[in-house]
Amino acid sequence: MGRSRRDPAPPPSWSVNPLPHPPRPEACGNWVRWGRSMEGKPLKASAKSSSHHGSGGSSLQDIRNMWTTATLSQPKLNVQLPTVREDSELEEVSVSAKTLWLDEKAGHDAEGGWEASDGGEDKDRFKPEEPEELELGGDSSQGSRLEEDDSKTDNEKPSSVSSLDISRHTPHRAYWVEQQSRLPLPLTELMENEALEILTEALRSYQSEIGRGHTLTKQLQRYIEGLKRRRNRRLQVLAI
Amino acid sequence: MKLKQGSFLWYLYLDKLYCLLSVRNVKALVEYFHLLDVHRKKTLNDVLFYHFLHHVTDLTRNQITVVFNMLDWNAVGEIGFDQFYMLVCILLAQEQNHLEEQFIFRHSRPVFELLDLDGELKIGPDNLHMYNFLFNIKKQQLRDLYHNFDITGDRLLNYKEFKLFTIFSMDKYQESQKAEKEKKKEKALLKKKLSQVNQSQRESLLGIKPFESISNYNC
C-alpha cells in the first residue's frame, strides 16, 4: 500500500488494519445490546437466559448486572458508569471513572485480590494499544474466556456473590468490552492535540475579526480551555 | 497538494478499489469532526474550515476558499459532515499513490455535481481548470478531454461525456500501471542477470588461479 515511506511514525494498527474476520453475530449483537443498555436503564439480573445466544448472552447480562451492583456497593465510587458516549465533553466522566478503576485495581493488587490468571495479565495488558488487539484477533478468545469464566462463576457460586468477588472480575471484563467501542488512546491524543492547534489559530482569527467580547469568541475560548483541561487530566492519569 | 506528515488525516487511508474510508476510519473521522465542531451545530464555519485545511495541507488561502465554495453546495456558509467526508476522500485520493483517476471513476456522479457549480448539468473547461489542484487533471488531459469527449460540440461536458472521460482515463491509468510494473520486472531481471554474470566471472577467476599455481609448481 506504499506505506514503507511512513517509517518514522507507524500508524496505529487500529486505523490501518481492518478486521481480518467478520465478528461473530452474537458478539456484534451483544455489543450493540450492551451499548444500548448502558445508554439507558441499568440492567436487572434475569433468571432465564435467551436460548438464541446460549450461555454467552446470559453471562454478559450477569456481568453487566454485577458491574452495576459493584459500583453501587462501593461507597467511594460515586461516578456513573462510563458509557458509550458521542459527546466529547462527557469524556471527562469516563476519565475520572478510569482513574477510580485504576485506584481500585491498585488497591486490590495490594490486597492480592486479583487472581493469578487475571492479575498478571491485567497489568501487562492495561495499555492503550491493547483494545484494538483484542478487537482484531481476540473476539473469539475473549468470548471463550468470558464463557469459561462465567460458567465457572455460575456453577461454583450462587447468584448472591460477595462484593469482593464482583470487584475482582467484572469491572475488568466490562471495561474491555466497553473499550471496543472507543477509539484507541494514541489516536484520541493525536486528534485532540491537532484540534487544539487548529482551534487556537481559529481563536486568534475570531478575536481579530469579530472581537474578544463576541459570543462565538467566548464559546470557542471556553471550549479550548475545556479541551486543555481534559488533555492535562489524561496526561496525569497516564503519568500515574 | 500534500497532507502534512504526521497529521491525523495522514494516518487514514482509502480502500484502493472503492476509494472510500473503512467504517473504523469513518468513526475516527466523526470524532475528529466533532472535536472541531466548536459551536455544536454539526458544521464547520468558514473560519474553522480555513484553519483546518491550512493546518493539514499546503493549500493557499485562495485554494481553500475555492474548496469551501465548492463544498458549500447548499450555500449556507457552513460545511456539514457529508461534505467534510467527501473532502477527506478527495485529499486522501491525491495523497495515496495518486488514486485520483480511480476516485473520479468510482465517484463520477458526486464529482460531476461538485464541479457543476452553476447547476446547469454541464461542466466547462474553466470549472475543471479551477479545481485542477484537487483532482490533478493536467492541461494536456484537459485538452484531450474536450477534444475527444465533447460529442455534442458545445464545448461543455454533460454527465455522460464526463463519465466516458473517467472510463477512458481509468483505462489509461491502468495501462500505465501495467507498463510500470513490466519495466520494474525487466529491471529486476537485468539486475539478476548482471549479478549472475558477475558471480560466474568471479568463480571462473578463482578456478584459474589454483590451476596456474599448480602448473607453475610443476614447471
Interface residues (C-beta under 8 A of the other chain):
Chain A: M1 G2 R6 A9 P11 P12 W14 S15 V16 P18 E86 S88 L183 L187 T188 L190 M191 E192 E194 A195 E197 I198 L199 E201 A202 S205 Y206 E209 L216 Q219 L220 Y223 L227
Chain B: Q5 G6 S7 F8 W10 Y11 L12 Y13 K16 S22 R24 N25 K27 A28 E31 Y32 H34 L35 L36 V38 H39 V47 L48 Y50 H51 F52 H54 H55 V56 Q96 N97
